[in-house]
């Protein structure tokens, strides 16, 4: 069959293609070729700037144009060369050399890929595309999602809600504050994420500039490489490497993204549960159905879809972060095939963001159910009463409230107020205790 959204094996390139097709600018084979060409040309131009040879202003303009305007036709040309070389990076080298010959620069073509090994290109191209994917897509998407959570936190900051610990009614809280829990958790992880260096390897066949030094022993190649990687590419160069980069920082990024996904899975499950408790209704759309058999159903499918995609992403992130930092001796090839899949967990994560945001936009607060649930659980003010009685040095207050409330079928306002009436305390203190309700016993939290 022709490849289409219906015939694709992966759901990323099939059912979900429309949601993540923009990621092909970073994670497709075309994208990897484009970034490889970018690195090769930047390196070639820097060699010229450092007086190893002379590129004319016209040639530099043409090379920059090739780099900036790289398109599908160029990628197809490289792929054709690869059918002969059976080596993807060498095909890029030959592609650039051919362009130089076509523009009358045959005399400088051997400076392309000078002294380098394939991983000097891969371990700069992949970190660079990863950096751009984070900066232009992942972080903006995550911050936008967190902004939506903050808006809901503001909207519902004055709404009291029965809390549940161990699945049981617990001291009431504020609905908006519960959303702020997730806002804060995400902010903390984003701060960690942006402080993880995006590092690269650039140092020849086994990291020692062997070929470079034998050709130009008086050149400070370490200084050259640091300047190239850090100033030309905007990455952080690893100083001691084998043939490949360590991948420790990339693994840290995967682990951080996994933690963020876990936070969002936690949120999805909470919202799913609140919907099942009828704290939220969901907006419906004309023509949609929730079940093929039960017409009344409005299922929380967006939160379920998000949870599933975050889980898929985390499984892949887990493998990537545990496998990539391990390589036999100075290098084996296992990192190569694994690295080609870093776009999969990234895409599943973006799909999760979109599904979660869609679900958030469907939420409709059911004030009546929240009020009724609080009103049906007067037992939760037992904590408040026994704490005030402790303040007053009343004998065994915890035990007295435990006997009154623990495991009892019905504890309502009448039960609590009758109990307060039997206490040997002042009328003023009884009034203070009776003023406590499940609706106002919500504590305090920082302003936001």
C-alpha positions as a printed NumPy array, in Angstrom:
array([[  0.   ,   0.   ,   0.   ],
       [  0.988,   3.624,  -0.494],
       [  2.065,   5.228,   2.769],
       [ -0.775,   7.33 ,   4.183],
       [ -2.359,   8.073,   7.533],
       [ -4.406,   4.881,   7.039],
       [ -1.53 ,   2.586,   6.058],
       [  1.141,   3.884,   8.464],
       [  2.313,   1.299,  10.983],
       [  2.913,   3.837,  13.733],
       [  0.013,   5.845,  15.136],
       [  2.376,   8.821,  15.192],
       [  2.475,   8.823,  11.386],
       [ -1.085,   7.534,  11.098],
       [ -4.002,   8.497,  13.325],
       [ -2.126,  11.331,  15.054],
       [ -0.204,  12.629,  12.04 ],
       [ -2.077,  15.935,  11.846],
       [ -1.256,  16.74 ,  15.467],
       [  2.477,  16.211,  15.208],
       [  3.39 ,  16.51 ,  11.531],
       [  5.317,  19.709,  12.262],
       [  7.831,  17.628,  14.227],
       [  9.24 ,  16.268,  10.966],
       [ 11.309,  19.469,  10.918],
       [ 13.336,  17.96 ,  13.777],
       [ 12.96 ,  14.197,  13.855],
       [ 12.556,  12.884,  10.308],
       [ 15.403,  11.472,   8.244],
       [ 15.081,  14.597,   6.108],
       [ 15.609,  16.729,   9.227],
       [ 18.693,  14.77 ,  10.267],
       [ 20.167,  15.264,   6.788],
       [ 19.414,  18.984,   6.979],
       [ 21.128,  19.364,  10.345],
       [ 24.111,  17.316,   9.169],
       [ 24.496,  19.599,   6.174],
       [ 24.22 ,  22.577,   8.527],
       [ 27.093,  21.321,  10.711],
       [ 29.303,  20.33 ,   7.767],
       [ 28.916,  23.733,   6.118],
       [ 29.454,  25.697,   9.336],
       [ 32.633,  23.678,   9.919],
       [ 33.835,  24.27 ,   6.367],
       [ 33.237,  28.02 ,   6.671],
       [ 35.044,  28.167,  10.01 ],
       [ 38.07 ,  26.389,   8.532],
       [ 38.129,  29.141,   5.926],
       [ 37.777,  31.853,   8.59 ],
       [ 40.762,  30.356,  10.447],
       [ 42.878,  30.624,   7.261],
       [ 43.286,  26.923,   6.47 ],
       [ 42.106,  27.823,   2.976],
       [ 40.241,  30.672,   1.307],
       [ 36.523,  30.738,   0.508],
       [ 35.341,  33.672,  -1.569],
       [ 32.461,  35.797,  -0.318],
       [ 30.389,  34.406,  -3.2  ],
       [ 31.152,  30.821,  -2.169],
       [ 30.255,  31.515,   1.447],
       [ 26.951,  33.012,   0.333],
       [ 26.245,  29.955,  -1.82 ],
       [ 27.098,  27.568,   1.014],
       [ 24.896,  29.44 ,   3.46 ],
       [ 22.107,  29.39 ,   0.918],
       [ 22.503,  25.627,   0.504],
       [ 22.33 ,  25.228,   4.276],
       [ 19.382,  27.554,   4.809],
       [ 17.324,  26.487,   1.78 ],
       [ 17.909,  22.739,   2.164],
       [ 14.774,  20.935,   0.971],
       [ 13.274,  17.567,   0.144],
       [ 14.92 ,  17.469,  -3.27 ],
       [ 18.34 ,  17.845,  -1.603],
       [ 17.516,  15.08 ,   0.856],
       [ 16.486,  12.809,  -2.011],
       [ 19.783,  13.536,  -3.714],
       [ 21.672,  12.52 ,  -0.562],
       [ 19.57 ,   9.381,  -0.28 ],
       [ 20.466,   8.468,  -3.833],
       [ 24.168,   8.859,  -3.063],
       [ 23.699,   6.66 ,  -0.003],
       [ 22.542,   3.773,  -2.188],
       [ 26.164,   3.654,  -3.39 ],
       [ 28.055,   4.601,  -0.226],
       [ 25.835,   2.61 ,   2.144],
       [ 26.863,   5.278,   4.657],
       [ 24.545,   8.149,   5.516],
       [ 27.104,  10.71 ,   6.724],
       [ 29.515,  10.001,   3.857],
       [ 26.608,  10.608,   1.491],
       [ 26.19 ,  14.097,   3.006],
       [ 29.896,  14.755,   2.51 ],
       [ 29.724,  13.724,  -1.162],
       [ 26.585,  15.819,  -1.627],
       [ 28.36 ,  18.978,  -0.452],
       [ 31.457,  18.169,  -2.498],
       [ 29.296,  17.82 ,  -5.594],
       [ 27.744,  21.224,  -4.915],
       [ 31.224,  22.733,  -4.612],
       [ 32.262,  21.195,  -7.916],
       [ 29.131,  22.517,  -9.587],
       [ 29.915,  26.029,  -8.345],
       [ 33.533,  25.946,  -9.499],
       [ 35.112,  25.263,  -6.101],
       [ 36.628,  21.824,  -6.799],
       [ 39.947,  22.863,  -5.289],
       [ 38.487,  23.121,  -1.77 ],
       [ 36.179,  20.118,  -1.748],
       [ 38.582,  17.946,   0.284],
       [ 38.196,  20.35 ,   3.188],
       [ 34.644,  19.074,   3.571],
       [ 34.543,  16.746,   6.616],
       [ 38.278,  17.392,   7.143],
       [ 39.685,  15.232,   9.954],
       [ 36.226,  14.265,  11.172],
       [ 34.432,  11.035,  11.944],
       [ 30.714,  10.509,  11.419],
       [ 29.942,  11.074,  15.095],
       [ 31.459,  14.552,  14.985],
       [ 28.532,  15.322,  12.691],
       [ 25.852,  13.153,  14.314],
       [ 26.743,  14.214,  17.854],
       [ 26.426,  17.873,  16.904],
       [ 23.495,  17.627,  14.468],
       [ 21.287,  15.626,  16.833],
       [ 21.886,  17.844,  19.883],
       [ 21.207,  20.877,  17.682],
       [ 17.9  ,  19.536,  16.365],
       [ 17.013,  18.474,  19.92 ],
       [ 17.761,  21.995,  21.164],
       [ 15.514,  23.523,  18.515],
       [ 12.715,  21.024,  19.179],
       [ 12.791,  21.891,  22.884],
       [ 12.963,  25.65 ,  22.366],
       [ 10.486,  25.989,  19.517],
       [  7.962,  23.271,  20.355],
       [  8.241,  21.375,  23.637],
       [  8.737,  24.214,  26.107],
       [  6.188,  26.562,  24.451],
       [  3.622,  23.723,  24.43 ],
       [  4.271,  22.805,  28.052],
       [  4.226,  26.409,  29.256],
       [  0.994,  27.05 ,  27.382],
       [ -0.556,  23.995,  29.049],
       [  0.611,  25.201,  32.431],
       [ -0.872,  28.619,  31.684],
       [ -4.24 ,  26.91 ,  31.104],
       [ -3.929,  25.195,  34.47 ],
       [ -3.134,  28.528,  36.106],
       [ -6.227,  30.111,  34.507],
       [ -8.404,  27.343,  35.946],
       [ -6.722,  27.744,  39.324],
       [ -7.645,  31.445,  39.273],
       [-11.183,  30.707,  38.123],
       [-11.845,  28.241,  40.943],
       [ -9.686,  29.692,  43.713],
       [-12.713,  30.374,  45.977],
       [-14.479,  27.04 ,  45.399],
       [-14.344,  24.743,  48.467],
       [-14.057,  21.034,  47.783],
       [-13.998,  17.9  ,  49.885],
       [-10.508,  16.424,  49.79 ],
       [ -9.883,  12.705,  49.639],
       [ -6.884,  10.934,  51.157],
       [ -6.695,   7.156,  50.699],
       [ -9.924,   7.543,  48.749],
       [-11.738,   8.648,  51.908],
       [-13.267,  12.051,  52.802],
       [-10.599,  14.311,  54.311],
       [-10.086,  17.912,  55.421],
       [-11.631,  20.207,  52.79 ],
       [ -9.493,  22.146,  50.345],
       [ -9.952,  24.754,  47.632],
       [-10.345,  23.529,  44.074],
       [ -8.102,  26.249,  42.653],
       [ -5.328,  25.365,  45.082],
       [ -5.417,  21.756,  43.898],
       [ -4.728,  22.992,  40.371],
       [ -1.884,  25.137,  41.714],
       [ -0.255,  21.969,  43.063],
       [  0.297,  20.871,  39.468],
       [  1.242,  24.355,  38.263],
       [  4.03 ,  24.497,  40.847],
       [  5.257,  20.985,  40.119],
       [  5.563,  21.75 ,  36.406],
       [  7.308,  25.078,  37.034],
       [  9.881,  23.309,  39.213],
       [ 10.596,  20.72 ,  36.537],
       [ 10.83 ,  23.317,  33.762],
       [ 13.494,  25.119,  35.8  ],
       [ 15.458,  21.892,  36.02 ],
       [ 14.93 ,  21.181,  32.336],
       [ 16.294,  24.482,  31.082],
       [ 19.419,  24.047,  33.215],
       [ 20.364,  20.724,  31.625],
       [ 23.22 ,  21.44 ,  29.193],
       [ 22.712,  20.427,  25.572],
       [ 26.089,  18.929,  24.9  ],
       [ 27.937,  17.727,  21.831],
       [ 30.969,  15.67 ,  20.883],
       [ 33.501,  17.033,  18.393],
       [ 36.997,  15.601,  18.45 ],
       [ 37.793,  13.108,  15.717],
       [ 37.714,   9.321,  15.508],
       [ 38.316,   8.618,  19.22 ],
       [ 38.028,  12.107,  20.666],
       [ 41.709,  13.081,  20.457],
       [ 41.932,  15.083,  17.186],
       [ 44.446,  12.508,  15.896],
       [ 43.966,  13.343,  12.224],
       [ 43.774,  17.069,  12.855],
       [ 47.013,  17.067,  14.869],
       [ 48.965,  15.025,  12.338],
       [ 48.002,  17.464,   9.579],
       [ 48.379,  20.72 ,  11.557],
       [ 50.315,  20.039,  14.772],
       [ 50.69 ,  23.71 ,  15.681],
       [ 46.945,  24.432,  15.68 ],
       [ 45.122,  24.532,  19.026],
       [ 42.382,  22.142,  17.961],
       [ 40.749,  22.042,  21.359],
       [ 40.287,  25.816,  21.255],
       [ 39.055,  25.569,  17.677],
       [ 36.505,  22.873,  18.534],
       [ 35.262,  24.689,  21.624],
       [ 34.724,  27.831,  19.619],
       [ 33.011,  25.96 ,  16.797],
       [ 30.608,  23.989,  18.982],
       [ 29.818,  26.732,  21.452],
       [ 29.823,  29.858,  19.304],
       [ 28.822,  28.544,  15.891],
       [ 26.322,  25.888,  17.022],
       [ 25.279,  27.153,  20.456],
       [ 25.98 ,  23.831,  22.168],
       [ 28.284,  22.777,  25.009],
       [ 31.296,  20.743,  23.93 ],
       [ 32.316,  17.715,  26.003],
       [ 36.057,  17.83 ,  26.6  ],
       [ 36.897,  14.151,  27.143],
       [ 35.091,  11.71 ,  24.874],
       [ 35.384,   8.456,  23.003],
       [ 34.108,   8.366,  19.425],
       [ 30.677,   9.366,  20.69 ],
       [ 29.284,  11.777,  23.229],
       [ 28.411,  10.517,  26.7  ],
       [ 24.67 ,  11.115,  26.304],
       [ 24.453,  11.736,  30.054],
       [ 22.89 ,  15.166,  29.592],
       [ 20.511,  13.875,  26.941],
       [ 19.525,  11.096,  29.353],
       [ 18.918,  13.757,  32.012],
       [ 16.578,  15.565,  29.622],
       [ 14.689,  12.334,  28.924],
       [ 14.365,  11.668,  32.648],
       [ 13.121,  15.198,  33.289],
       [ 10.547,  14.905,  30.517],
       [  9.495,  11.58 ,  31.995],
       [  8.961,  13.225,  35.402],
       [  6.88 ,  15.952,  33.791],
       [  4.799,  13.314,  32.03 ],
       [  4.319,  11.51 ,  35.343],
       [  3.06 ,  14.746,  36.901],
       [  0.587,  15.1  ,  34.05 ],
       [ -0.506,  11.461,  34.351],
       [ -1.212,  12.232,  38.001],
       [ -3.301,  15.219,  36.902],
       [ -5.17 ,  13.183,  34.277],
       [ -6.08 ,  10.542,  36.839],
       [ -7.258,  13.153,  39.343],
       [ -9.434,  14.88 ,  36.764],
       [-10.777,  11.519,  35.568],
       [-11.741,  10.753,  39.171],
       [-13.34 ,  14.167,  39.753],
       [-15.442,  13.608,  36.629],
       [-16.49 ,  10.174,  37.895],
       [-17.479,  11.854,  41.205],
       [-19.564,  14.329,  39.202],
       [-17.529,  17.319,  40.397],
       [-17.155,  18.189,  36.724],
       [-19.43 ,  17.806,  33.75 ],
       [-17.997,  17.906,  30.23 ],
       [-19.039,  20.051,  27.32 ],
       [-20.628,  18.06 ,  24.538],
       [-20.327,  18.561,  20.803],
       [-23.187,  18.005,  18.389],
       [-22.759,  14.78 ,  16.463],
       [-20.265,  13.175,  18.851],
       [-21.052,   9.967,  20.741],
       [-19.56 ,   8.653,  23.965],
       [-20.429,   4.997,  23.505],
       [-21.534,   2.793,  20.634],
       [-24.198,   1.267,  22.902],
       [-24.992,   3.715,  25.724],
       [-26.336,   7.033,  24.392],
       [-25.985,   8.88 ,  27.713],
       [-22.198,   8.466,  28.002],
       [-19.843,  11.465,  27.975],
       [-16.549,   9.73 ,  28.602],
       [-13.364,  11.517,  29.795],
       [-11.564,  10.318,  26.663],
       [ -9.187,  13.264,  26.363],
       [ -7.678,  12.604,  29.785],
       [ -7.501,   8.885,  29.015],
       [ -5.837,   9.574,  25.661],
       [ -3.343,  11.92 ,  27.307],
       [ -2.542,   9.386,  30.018],
       [ -1.967,   6.66 ,  27.434],
       [  0.343,   8.813,  25.321],
       [  2.338,  10.003,  28.324],
       [  2.743,   6.36 ,  29.312],
       [  3.969,   5.404,  25.836],
       [  6.413,   8.304,  25.88 ],
       [  7.765,   7.335,  29.282],
       [  8.403,   3.747,  28.254],
       [ 10.542,   5.007,  25.375],
       [ 12.23 ,   7.722,  27.453],
       [ 13.123,   5.052,  30.016],
       [ 14.883,   2.932,  27.425],
       [ 16.634,   5.9  ,  25.849],
       [ 17.962,   7.266,  29.138],
       [ 19.191,   3.866,  30.345],
       [ 20.674,   2.665,  27.032],
       [ 22.355,   5.667,  25.434],
       [ 24.992,   6.378,  28.134],
       [ 26.283,   2.796,  27.726],
       [ 28.633,   1.923,  24.859],
       [ 31.303,  -0.763,  24.566],
       [ 34.839,   0.621,  24.819],
       [ 35.346,   3.614,  22.516],
       [ 32.102,   3.007,  20.603],
       [ 29.59 ,   0.487,  19.386],
       [ 26.749,   1.156,  16.97 ],
       [ 23.787,   0.609,  19.276],
       [ 23.36 ,   4.326,  19.909],
       [ 22.87 ,   5.02 ,  16.2  ],
       [ 19.622,   3.118,  15.696],
       [ 18.294,   4.179,  19.101],
       [ 18.908,   7.878,  18.444],
       [ 16.758,   7.689,  15.318],
       [ 13.773,   7.138,  17.611],
       [ 14.021,  10.122,  19.944],
       [ 11.185,  11.788,  18.048],
       [  8.721,   9.045,  19.058],
       [  8.485,   9.805,  22.804],
       [  8.661,  13.51 ,  21.978],
       [  5.663,  13.139,  19.642],
       [  3.678,  11.028,  22.117],
       [  4.337,  13.732,  24.726],
       [  3.082,  16.504,  22.441],
       [ -0.045,  14.467,  21.66 ],
       [ -0.532,  14.095,  25.411],
       [ -0.256,  17.866,  25.881],
       [ -2.848,  18.483,  23.188],
       [ -5.287,  15.872,  24.536],
       [ -4.958,  17.157,  28.087],
       [ -5.51 ,  20.744,  26.988],
       [ -8.569,  19.663,  24.999],
       [ -9.95 ,  17.908,  28.072],
       [ -9.337,  20.943,  30.282],
       [-11.322,  23.11 ,  27.87 ],
       [-14.291,  20.744,  28.194],
       [-14.539,  20.917,  31.992],
       [-17.712,  22.426,  33.43 ],
       [-17.781,  22.859,  37.204],
       [-20.708,  21.162,  38.963],
       [-21.008,  23.485,  41.978],
       [-24.052,  21.686,  43.31 ],
       [-22.29 ,  18.332,  43.582],
       [-19.274,  19.858,  45.314],
       [-21.587,  21.575,  47.815],
       [-23.636,  18.429,  48.436],
       [-20.545,  16.294,  48.94 ],
       [-19.213,  18.685,  51.557],
       [-22.592,  18.825,  53.259],
       [-22.782,  15.045,  53.399],
       [-19.434,  14.742,  55.189],
       [-19.606,  16.68 ,  58.422],
       [-17.258,  14.136,  59.961],
       [-14.33 ,  16.037,  58.415],
       [-14.757,  18.88 ,  60.932],
       [-13.89 ,  16.432,  63.723],
       [-10.23 ,  17.324,  63.163],
       [-11.028,  21.006,  63.636],
       [-13.044,  20.45 ,  66.809],
       [-10.501,  18.204,  68.506],
       [ -7.687,  20.644,  67.608],
       [ -9.528,  23.605,  69.183],
       [-10.291,  21.48 ,  72.257],
       [ -6.601,  20.616,  72.531],
       [ -5.855,  24.319,  72.469],
       [ -8.201,  24.691,  75.42 ],
       [ -6.558,  21.725,  77.225],
       [ -9.812,  19.751,  77.14 ],
       [ -9.221,  16.12 ,  78.259],
       [ -8.853,  13.459,  75.511],
       [-10.487,  15.421,  72.662],
       [ -9.105,  13.208,  69.859],
       [-10.48 ,  10.089,  71.48 ],
       [-13.874,  11.703,  72.041],
       [-14.187,  12.717,  68.362],
       [-12.89 ,   9.317,  67.26 ],
       [-15.652,   7.551,  69.219],
       [-18.215,   9.915,  67.729],
       [-17.213,   9.725,  64.069],
       [-14.939,   6.817,  63.103],
       [-16.741,   4.282,  60.946],
       [-20.16 ,   5.729,  61.659],
       [-22.716,   5.63 ,  58.865],
       [-24.229,   9.098,  59.223],
       [-22.506,  12.14 ,  60.638],
       [-24.349,  15.342,  59.831],
       [-24.598,  18.851,  61.206],
       [-27.107,  17.734,  63.856],
       [-24.755,  15.002,  65.08 ],
       [-21.82 ,  17.392,  65.385],
       [-23.784,  20.197,  67.043],
       [-25.41 ,  17.785,  69.495],
       [-21.975,  16.533,  70.47 ],
       [-20.709,  20.093,  70.974],
       [-23.729,  20.755,  73.197],
       [-22.671,  17.956,  75.567],
       [-19.178,  19.334,  76.089],
       [-18.297,  20.926,  79.419],
       [-17.016,  24.148,  77.854],
       [-18.056,  27.797,  77.765],
       [-20.909,  29.041,  75.608],
       [-18.449,  31.202,  73.661],
       [-16.331,  28.166,  72.815],
       [-19.414,  26.181,  71.785],
       [-20.357,  29.022,  69.455],
       [-16.846,  29.003,  67.98 ],
       [-17.008,  25.27 ,  67.336],
       [-20.487,  25.391,  65.823],
       [-19.31 ,  28.051,  63.377],
       [-17.013,  25.476,  61.773],
       [-18.515,  23.804,  58.684],
       [-17.15 ,  21.602,  55.913],
       [-17.586,  24.632,  53.625],
       [-15.359,  27.02 ,  55.582],
       [-12.853,  24.578,  57.069],
       [-10.478,  24.992,  54.135],
       [ -7.272,  26.211,  55.754],
       [ -4.883,  28.636,  54.084],
       [ -2.438,  28.602,  51.198],
       [ -0.126,  31.166,  49.602],
       [ -1.724,  33.862,  47.48 ],
       [ -1.519,  33.372,  43.733]])
